[in-house]
Amino acid sequence: MTLPANGTPDFDTRWPGQLAAIDMGSNSFRLEIGQLHQGRYRRVDYLKETVRLGAGLDSNGFLTEEAVLRGLACLARFAQRLKGYAPQQIRAVATQTLREARNRDAFLARAQTVLGRPIEVISGREEARLIYAGVARLQPSNVPRLVIDIGGRSTEMILGQGRKPLRAESFQVGSVSLSMRYFGDGRITEQAFRAAQVAAGAELEEALEPFAPVHWHEALGSSGTVGAVSQLLAASGISDGRITAEGLRWLIERCLHAGRVDRLDLPGLKEDRRAVIAGGLAILYTLAANFGIDVLQPARGALRQGVIFDLDERLHATALEQDGHDIRDATVRELQRRFMVDTQQAQRVSTIAERLYEQAQPRAGREARRELLWACALHEMGMMVSHHDHHRHSAYLVAHADAPGFSQSQQRRVADLVLGQRGGLRKVEASLAQETFAWQVLCLRLAIIKCHARGQVRADVLSLARSGTQASLDFPADWSALHPRTLFLLHEEAQAWSRGGVLKLALRG
């Protein structure tokens, strides 16, 4: 990979400089291909398909096979469009429906096979952060602003100024879920609208103070629902595309006059929006009435562009070999500060673990190495809760803390590494089936043993070699004679690996 001047890193690809984002939303799947040059963004291609994945969640929280097949068929078409792109040029993210789905892992396994690359399930706050990144870059302003994105099963609200999000939240109410619940029989009534607005208001009530008008000067709406309503108002001559309470009341009256979803006849209403427009209007009117939004302007930029901008920043940090330029590194540092981690000990463990991992896995991917280092940095987070079983507290905190930049799946992998840092291996038995994880956790455990005295250590004493699934740890005989406690712990570690795991550990010293 090379880094051209003021450009995006190049790969062995047919399409140098281009980046692609796949947004697997609850209503639609979107593919955006763009190019950044000297800070300016140019769209290369955009594909959108109405998949209604969110409508495919049954009463028990499982995706139906019909919904799964719709999603897989769309991803297969996206994969065809992305032929010739290097894996590093593409990032796929999934949102609320897959945060909820109880069978998401089974779906992701099939979806990743079809797409040919990993899919990241991102948290609601991470989704909000990326939405703001897209809006802030494509519609820059230094005015304090409120950005709203109404999706199929969630609504994101973000306060920010310039490119910096100051507060980002996600609420579990969206146009698809609300439409299914209150307009699912196809009828549109005043009673249903009132009930939908009460339900939306109940979900959004906790946001009333933090997102009050005193905190912002302009309100922008991103993505599908806002865009659809804006187009309806403009096509009907009600406004120039700006959304107001008056315009929303007019649209609601038109829906009530139609009486049924299938009778809706509004200029500019696309067929893929017909079934979910009533729920979207209920959320928008609730927001306008309760948050003092006189005018909501449709925004340029959305989640998919935010994903591309975030991917570009990661690639630049990689090309320049500057880990600290990745927002995930800033997140780890903030977690260390918040939970008062002993950063000197964390650094000692990181130094040893990284050295061992490079010896045993010289061809490991950069993300695998970084996951190990993040686990080293955070392995003692749980000390703030209790010294007893601190690894379990640490793992829980890593898995559940707000962690900007991390997908839920990557956050969970780091948490599993932290959980496996000490004690028996059965608690991470499922993850140990993956050889990459096994080598990561072995190096973490060995580094913690080496640094158990919490003093200065020599990084060059231990050497780790790999032969298939056999790990051999070498150390000088004179060193082991001077460190009997460490030697004892290393023998205990070899015994632990003999009882479980895909690796076996031999000591040679």
C-alpha positions as CSV (number, residue, x, y, z in Angstrom):
1,M,0.0,0.0,0.0
2,T,1.3,3.5,-0.9
3,L,0.1,6.9,0.1
4,P,0.0,9.4,-2.7
5,A,0.4,13.1,-1.9
6,N,-2.9,14.4,-0.5
7,G,-4.7,11.3,-1.7
8,T,-6.2,8.0,-0.6
9,P,-3.8,5.1,-0.1
10,D,-3.5,2.9,-3.2
11,F,-3.7,-0.9,-3.3
12,D,-3.4,-3.6,-5.8
13,T,-6.7,-2.8,-7.3
14,R,-8.5,-2.0,-10.6
15,W,-9.9,1.1,-8.9
16,P,-7.2,3.1,-7.1
17,G,-8.2,5.8,-4.8
18,Q,-11.8,4.7,-4.6
19,L,-13.5,3.6,-1.3
20,A,-16.8,1.8,-0.8
21,A,-19.3,1.7,2.1
22,I,-22.2,-0.7,2.5
23,D,-24.9,0.4,4.9
24,M,-27.2,-2.5,5.8
25,G,-30.1,-0.5,7.2
26,S,-33.4,-1.8,8.6
27,N,-35.4,-0.6,5.5
28,S,-32.8,-0.3,2.8
29,F,-29.3,-1.5,1.9
30,R,-27.1,1.1,0.3
31,L,-23.8,0.9,-1.5
32,E,-21.8,4.1,-1.9
33,I,-18.5,4.3,-3.9
34,G,-16.6,7.6,-3.5
35,Q,-13.2,9.2,-4.0
36,L,-11.4,11.7,-1.7
37,H,-8.9,14.0,-3.2
38,Q,-7.3,16.9,-1.3
39,G,-10.2,16.8,1.1
40,R,-12.9,17.0,-1.5
41,Y,-15.4,14.1,-1.9
42,R,-16.7,12.9,-5.3
43,R,-19.4,10.2,-5.5
44,V,-18.5,7.5,-8.1
45,D,-21.6,5.3,-7.8
46,Y,-24.6,4.8,-5.5
47,L,-26.9,1.8,-5.3
48,K,-29.9,1.4,-3.1
49,E,-32.3,-1.5,-2.6
50,T,-35.4,-1.7,-0.4
51,V,-34.7,-4.9,1.6
52,R,-37.0,-4.4,4.6
53,L,-34.8,-6.4,6.8
54,G,-36.4,-4.8,9.9
55,A,-39.8,-5.9,8.8
56,G,-38.5,-9.5,8.8
57,L,-38.0,-9.7,12.6
58,D,-40.6,-12.1,14.0
59,S,-42.3,-11.8,17.4
60,N,-39.4,-13.8,19.0
61,G,-36.7,-11.5,17.6
62,F,-35.5,-13.8,14.8
63,L,-35.0,-12.8,11.2
64,T,-37.3,-14.8,9.0
65,E,-35.8,-16.8,6.2
66,E,-37.6,-14.7,3.7
67,A,-36.0,-11.5,5.0
68,V,-32.6,-13.3,5.1
69,L,-32.9,-14.2,1.5
70,R,-33.8,-10.7,0.5
71,G,-30.7,-9.4,2.2
72,L,-28.4,-12.1,0.7
73,A,-29.7,-11.4,-2.8
74,C,-29.0,-7.7,-2.4
75,L,-25.5,-8.3,-1.0
76,A,-24.7,-10.7,-3.9
77,R,-25.5,-7.8,-6.3
78,F,-23.3,-5.5,-4.4
79,A,-20.5,-8.0,-4.5
80,Q,-20.8,-8.1,-8.3
81,R,-20.4,-4.3,-8.4
82,L,-17.4,-4.4,-6.1
83,K,-15.4,-6.9,-8.1
84,G,-11.8,-5.7,-8.6
85,Y,-11.8,-3.7,-5.4
86,A,-9.2,-4.6,-2.7
87,P,-10.7,-5.7,0.7
88,Q,-9.2,-2.6,2.3
89,Q,-11.2,-0.4,0.1
90,I,-14.5,-1.7,1.4
91,R,-16.3,-1.4,4.7
92,A,-19.7,-2.9,5.4
93,V,-21.7,-1.9,8.5
94,A,-25.1,-3.1,9.9
95,T,-27.4,-1.2,12.2
96,Q,-30.4,-1.6,14.4
97,T,-32.1,-4.7,13.0
98,L,-28.9,-6.8,13.4
99,R,-28.3,-5.3,16.8
100,E,-31.6,-6.8,17.8
101,A,-31.8,-10.0,15.8
102,R,-31.3,-13.1,18.0
103,N,-30.0,-15.1,15.0
104,R,-27.7,-12.3,13.7
105,D,-24.5,-14.5,13.9
106,A,-26.1,-17.1,11.6
107,F,-27.2,-14.4,9.2
108,L,-23.8,-12.7,9.3
109,A,-22.0,-16.0,8.5
110,R,-24.1,-16.4,5.4
111,A,-23.9,-12.7,4.5
112,Q,-20.2,-12.5,4.8
113,T,-19.7,-15.5,2.5
114,V,-21.9,-13.9,-0.1
115,L,-20.3,-10.5,0.2
116,G,-16.8,-11.9,0.5
117,R,-15.7,-9.6,3.4
118,P,-16.5,-9.0,7.0
119,I,-19.7,-7.1,8.1
120,E,-19.5,-5.0,11.3
121,V,-22.5,-4.6,13.5
122,I,-22.1,-1.1,15.0
123,S,-23.6,0.3,18.1
124,G,-26.3,3.0,18.1
125,R,-23.9,5.6,19.3
126,E,-21.3,4.6,16.8
127,E,-23.9,4.8,14.1
128,A,-24.8,8.3,15.3
129,R,-21.1,9.3,15.3
130,L,-20.6,8.2,11.7
131,I,-23.8,9.9,10.5
132,Y,-22.5,13.2,11.9
133,A,-19.1,12.6,10.2
134,G,-20.9,12.3,6.9
135,V,-23.0,15.4,7.4
136,A,-20.2,17.5,8.9
137,R,-17.9,16.8,5.9
138,L,-20.4,17.3,3.1
139,Q,-22.3,20.2,4.7
140,P,-19.6,22.0,6.8
141,S,-20.6,24.7,9.3
142,N,-19.3,26.0,12.6
143,V,-22.8,26.7,13.8
144,P,-23.9,24.5,16.7
145,R,-26.3,22.0,15.1
146,L,-28.7,19.2,15.7
147,V,-28.6,16.3,13.3
148,I,-31.4,13.8,13.2
149,D,-31.5,10.5,11.3
150,I,-34.8,8.5,11.3
151,G,-34.0,4.9,10.2
152,G,-36.2,1.8,9.9
153,R,-35.9,0.7,13.6
154,S,-33.9,3.5,15.3
155,T,-33.6,7.2,15.4
156,E,-30.2,8.9,15.9
157,M,-29.8,12.4,17.4
158,I,-26.4,14.2,17.4
159,L,-25.3,17.6,18.7
160,G,-22.2,18.9,17.2
161,Q,-20.2,21.9,16.0
162,G,-17.8,21.9,13.1
163,R,-16.6,18.3,12.6
164,K,-16.9,17.4,16.3
165,P,-19.9,15.5,17.7
166,L,-20.6,16.7,21.2
167,R,-23.3,14.3,22.1
168,A,-24.6,11.3,20.1
169,E,-27.6,9.1,21.1
170,S,-29.6,6.3,19.4
171,F,-33.3,5.6,20.3
172,Q,-35.1,2.4,19.4
173,V,-37.9,3.8,17.3
174,G,-38.0,4.0,13.6
175,S,-40.3,4.3,10.6
176,V,-40.5,0.6,9.9
177,S,-41.1,-0.6,13.5
178,L,-43.6,2.2,14.2
179,S,-45.5,1.6,10.9
180,M,-45.7,-2.1,11.5
181,R,-47.0,-1.6,15.0
182,Y,-49.6,1.1,14.4
183,F,-50.4,1.0,10.7
184,G,-49.6,-2.7,10.0
185,D,-53.2,-3.5,9.0
186,G,-53.0,-0.9,6.2
187,R,-55.4,1.5,7.9
188,I,-54.5,5.1,8.7
189,T,-56.6,6.6,11.4
190,E,-56.3,9.5,13.9
191,Q,-56.2,7.1,16.8
192,A,-53.3,5.2,15.2
193,F,-51.4,8.5,14.6
194,R,-52.0,9.6,18.2
195,A,-50.8,6.2,19.5
196,A,-47.7,6.2,17.3
197,Q,-46.8,9.8,18.4
198,V,-47.2,8.8,22.1
199,A,-45.0,5.7,21.6
200,A,-42.4,7.8,19.8
201,G,-42.5,10.5,22.5
202,A,-42.1,7.9,25.2
203,E,-38.9,6.6,23.6
204,L,-37.5,10.1,22.9
205,E,-38.5,11.7,26.2
206,E,-35.1,11.2,27.9
207,A,-33.6,13.4,25.1
208,L,-35.7,16.4,25.8
209,E,-33.2,18.2,28.0
210,P,-29.8,17.3,26.4
211,F,-31.2,18.1,22.9
212,A,-33.2,21.1,23.8
213,P,-33.1,24.2,21.4
214,V,-30.7,26.0,23.8
215,H,-28.0,23.7,22.6
216,W,-28.2,24.2,18.8
217,H,-28.9,26.9,16.2
218,E,-29.9,24.8,13.2
219,A,-31.5,21.4,12.7
220,L,-30.6,19.0,9.9
221,G,-32.2,15.8,8.9
222,S,-30.2,13.0,7.3
223,S,-31.1,10.0,5.2
224,G,-34.3,8.2,4.1
225,T,-37.3,9.4,6.0
226,V,-36.3,13.1,6.1
227,G,-35.4,12.9,2.4
228,A,-38.7,11.3,1.5
229,V,-40.8,13.8,3.4
230,S,-38.8,16.7,2.1
231,Q,-39.4,15.5,-1.5
232,L,-43.2,15.1,-0.8
233,L,-43.5,18.7,0.5
234,A,-41.5,20.1,-2.4
235,A,-43.4,18.1,-5.0
236,S,-46.7,19.3,-3.6
237,G,-45.6,22.9,-3.5
238,I,-45.9,23.1,0.3
239,S,-42.3,24.1,0.8
240,D,-39.0,24.3,-0.9
241,G,-38.0,21.0,0.8
242,R,-37.7,22.3,4.3
243,I,-39.8,20.5,6.9
244,T,-42.0,22.4,9.3
245,A,-44.7,21.5,11.7
246,E,-47.2,23.0,9.4
247,G,-46.0,20.9,6.5
248,L,-46.1,17.8,8.6
249,R,-49.7,18.5,9.6
250,W,-50.6,18.9,6.0
251,L,-49.1,15.5,5.1
252,I,-50.7,13.8,8.0
253,E,-54.1,15.2,6.9
254,R,-53.5,13.8,3.4
255,C,-52.7,10.4,4.9
256,L,-55.9,10.5,7.0
257,H,-57.9,11.5,4.0
258,A,-56.6,8.5,2.1
259,G,-57.5,6.3,5.0
260,R,-55.4,3.4,3.8
261,V,-51.7,2.9,2.9
262,D,-52.6,1.5,-0.5
263,R,-54.7,4.6,-1.3
264,L,-52.0,7.1,-0.6
265,D,-51.6,9.3,-3.7
266,L,-49.0,12.0,-2.9
267,P,-46.8,13.6,-5.6
268,G,-43.3,12.4,-5.1
269,L,-44.2,9.3,-3.0
270,K,-42.0,6.4,-4.0
271,E,-43.4,2.9,-3.8
272,D,-40.7,1.7,-1.4
273,R,-41.7,4.5,1.1
274,R,-45.5,3.9,0.9
275,A,-45.7,1.3,3.7
276,V,-43.5,3.2,6.2
277,I,-44.3,6.9,5.6
278,A,-47.0,7.1,8.3
279,G,-44.6,5.9,11.0
280,G,-41.9,8.3,9.7
281,L,-44.4,11.2,9.9
282,A,-45.4,10.3,13.4
283,I,-41.7,10.4,14.5
284,L,-41.0,13.7,12.7
285,Y,-44.1,15.4,14.1
286,T,-43.1,14.3,17.6
287,L,-39.6,15.6,17.2
288,A,-40.9,19.0,15.8
289,A,-43.4,19.4,18.6
290,N,-41.3,18.3,21.5
291,F,-37.9,19.6,20.6
292,G,-38.8,23.1,19.3
293,I,-37.8,22.4,15.7
294,D,-39.3,25.2,13.6
295,V,-37.4,24.2,10.5
296,L,-35.7,20.9,9.7
297,Q,-33.5,21.1,6.7
298,P,-32.6,18.0,4.6
299,A,-28.8,17.4,5.0
300,R,-26.2,16.3,2.6
301,G,-24.3,13.4,4.0
302,A,-25.4,10.3,5.9
303,L,-24.0,7.1,7.5
304,R,-22.6,5.7,4.3
305,Q,-20.4,8.8,3.6
306,G,-19.4,8.8,7.3
307,V,-18.2,5.2,6.9
308,I,-16.1,6.2,3.9
309,F,-14.5,9.2,5.7
310,D,-13.8,7.0,8.7
311,L,-12.3,4.3,6.5
312,D,-10.1,6.9,4.8
313,E,-8.7,8.1,8.1
314,R,-7.9,4.5,9.2
315,L,-6.1,3.8,5.9
316,H,-4.0,7.0,6.2
317,A,-3.1,6.0,9.8
318,T,-2.1,2.6,8.5
319,A,0.0,4.0,5.6
320,L,1.8,6.4,7.9
321,E,2.2,3.7,10.6
322,Q,0.7,6.1,13.1
323,D,-1.7,4.1,15.3
324,G,-2.5,7.1,17.4
325,H,-4.3,8.8,14.4
326,D,-7.1,6.2,14.5
327,I,-10.1,7.2,16.6
328,R,-10.0,3.7,18.2
329,D,-6.7,4.5,19.8
330,A,-8.2,7.7,21.3
331,T,-11.1,5.6,22.6
332,V,-8.7,3.2,24.3
333,R,-6.8,6.1,25.9
334,E,-10.0,7.6,27.2
335,L,-11.1,4.2,28.7
336,Q,-7.7,3.9,30.4
337,R,-8.2,7.4,31.9
338,R,-11.8,6.8,32.9
339,F,-11.1,3.5,34.7
340,M,-7.7,4.6,36.1
341,V,-5.7,1.9,34.4
342,D,-2.1,1.5,35.4
343,T,-0.7,2.7,32.1
344,Q,2.9,1.8,32.9
345,Q,1.9,-1.8,33.5
346,A,-0.3,-1.8,30.4
347,Q,2.7,-0.6,28.4
348,R,5.0,-3.2,29.8
349,V,2.5,-6.0,28.9
350,S,2.0,-4.5,25.5
351,T,5.7,-4.4,24.7
352,I,6.2,-8.1,25.6
353,A,3.0,-9.3,24.0
354,E,3.7,-7.5,20.7
355,R,7.2,-8.9,20.5
356,L,6.0,-12.5,21.2
357,Y,3.2,-12.1,18.6
358,E,5.5,-10.8,15.9
359,Q,7.8,-13.8,16.5
360,A,5.0,-16.4,16.4
361,Q,2.8,-14.7,13.8
362,P,5.0,-12.6,11.5
363,R,2.4,-12.5,8.8
364,A,-0.6,-11.6,11.0
365,G,-2.8,-8.8,9.8
366,R,-2.5,-5.3,11.3
367,E,-6.0,-5.5,12.8
368,A,-5.2,-8.7,14.7
369,R,-2.0,-7.1,16.1
370,R,-3.9,-4.0,17.1
371,E,-6.7,-6.0,18.8
372,L,-4.0,-7.7,20.9
373,L,-2.5,-4.3,21.9
374,W,-5.9,-2.9,22.8
375,A,-6.5,-5.9,25.0
376,C,-3.1,-5.3,26.6
377,A,-4.0,-1.6,27.2
378,L,-7.4,-2.5,28.8
379,H,-6.8,-5.8,30.5
380,E,-6.8,-4.2,34.0
381,M,-9.9,-2.0,33.5
382,G,-11.8,-4.1,36.0
383,M,-9.4,-3.3,38.8
384,M,-11.5,-0.3,39.5
385,V,-14.5,-2.6,40.3
386,S,-12.6,-5.3,42.2
387,H,-9.2,-6.9,42.3
388,H,-10.9,-10.3,42.7
389,D,-11.7,-11.7,39.3
390,H,-10.7,-8.4,37.8
391,H,-10.4,-10.1,34.4
392,R,-14.1,-10.8,34.3
393,H,-15.0,-7.2,35.3
394,S,-12.5,-6.0,32.7
395,A,-14.1,-8.1,29.9
396,Y,-17.6,-6.9,30.8
397,L,-16.5,-3.3,30.8
398,V,-14.7,-3.6,27.5
399,A,-17.7,-5.4,25.9
400,H,-20.3,-2.9,27.1
401,A,-18.5,0.5,27.3
402,D,-19.3,3.2,24.6
403,A,-16.3,2.8,22.3
404,P,-16.3,5.2,19.4
405,G,-14.7,3.7,16.3
406,F,-15.2,0.1,17.3
407,S,-17.8,-2.2,15.8
408,Q,-19.7,-4.4,18.2
409,S,-18.0,-7.5,16.8
410,Q,-14.5,-6.1,17.2
411,Q,-15.3,-4.8,20.7
412,R,-16.5,-8.3,21.6
413,R,-13.3,-9.9,20.3
414,V,-11.1,-7.6,22.4
415,A,-13.4,-8.3,25.4
416,D,-12.9,-12.1,24.8
417,L,-9.1,-11.6,24.8
418,V,-9.3,-9.7,28.0
419,L,-11.5,-12.4,29.5
420,G,-8.9,-15.0,28.6
421,Q,-5.9,-13.2,30.1
422,R,-5.7,-15.5,33.1
423,G,-7.1,-18.7,34.7
424,G,-8.6,-21.7,32.9
425,L,-9.2,-21.5,29.2
426,R,-12.7,-23.1,29.2
427,K,-14.4,-19.7,29.5
428,V,-13.0,-18.7,26.0
429,E,-13.3,-22.2,24.6
430,A,-15.5,-21.2,21.7
431,S,-13.1,-18.4,20.6
432,L,-10.1,-20.7,20.9
433,A,-11.3,-22.7,18.0
434,Q,-10.1,-19.7,15.9
435,E,-6.3,-20.1,15.6
436,T,-5.8,-16.3,15.3
437,F,-7.5,-15.7,18.7
438,A,-5.6,-18.6,20.3
439,W,-2.2,-17.0,19.4
440,Q,-3.4,-13.6,20.5
441,V,-4.5,-14.8,23.9
442,L,-1.4,-17.0,24.4
443,C,0.8,-13.9,23.9
444,L,-1.3,-11.8,26.2
445,R,-1.2,-14.4,28.9
446,L,2.6,-14.9,28.6
447,A,3.2,-11.2,28.7
448,I,1.1,-10.8,31.9
449,I,3.1,-13.6,33.5
450,K,6.4,-12.0,32.5
451,C,5.3,-8.7,34.0
452,H,3.5,-10.1,37.1
453,A,6.0,-8.4,39.5
454,R,4.9,-5.0,38.0
455,G,8.5,-3.8,37.7
456,Q,10.8,-3.1,34.8
457,V,11.3,-6.1,32.5
458,R,13.6,-7.1,29.7
459,A,11.7,-7.6,26.5
460,D,14.3,-9.9,24.9
461,V,14.4,-12.7,27.5
462,L,11.5,-14.7,26.1
463,S,11.3,-16.0,22.5
464,L,8.2,-17.6,21.1
465,A,8.4,-20.0,18.1
466,R,5.6,-21.6,16.1
467,S,5.5,-25.0,14.4
468,G,1.9,-25.7,13.3
469,T,-0.2,-25.6,16.5
470,Q,2.9,-26.2,18.7
471,A,4.2,-23.1,20.6
472,S,7.7,-23.2,22.0
473,L,8.8,-20.6,24.6
474,D,12.6,-20.3,24.9
475,F,14.5,-18.5,27.7
476,P,18.0,-18.6,29.1
477,A,18.7,-21.2,31.8
478,D,20.4,-18.6,34.0
479,W,17.4,-16.3,33.8
480,S,15.0,-19.0,34.9
481,A,17.2,-19.8,37.9
482,L,17.0,-16.2,39.0
483,H,13.2,-16.0,38.5
484,P,11.7,-19.1,40.1
485,R,8.2,-17.6,40.6
486,T,7.9,-16.6,36.9
487,L,9.1,-20.1,35.9
488,F,6.5,-21.6,38.2
489,L,3.8,-19.5,36.5
490,L,5.0,-20.5,33.0
491,H,4.8,-24.2,33.9
492,E,1.3,-23.6,35.2
493,E,0.5,-21.9,31.8
494,A,1.8,-24.9,29.8
495,Q,-0.4,-27.2,31.9
496,A,-3.4,-25.0,31.1
497,W,-2.8,-25.2,27.4
498,S,-2.3,-29.0,27.6
499,R,-5.9,-29.3,29.0
500,G,-7.6,-27.2,26.3
501,G,-7.2,-25.0,23.2
502,V,-5.9,-25.6,19.8
503,L,-2.3,-24.8,20.8
504,K,0.1,-26.7,22.9
505,L,2.9,-24.8,24.8
506,A,6.3,-26.2,25.4
507,L,9.0,-24.6,27.6
508,R,12.6,-24.7,26.6
509,G,15.1,-23.1,29.0
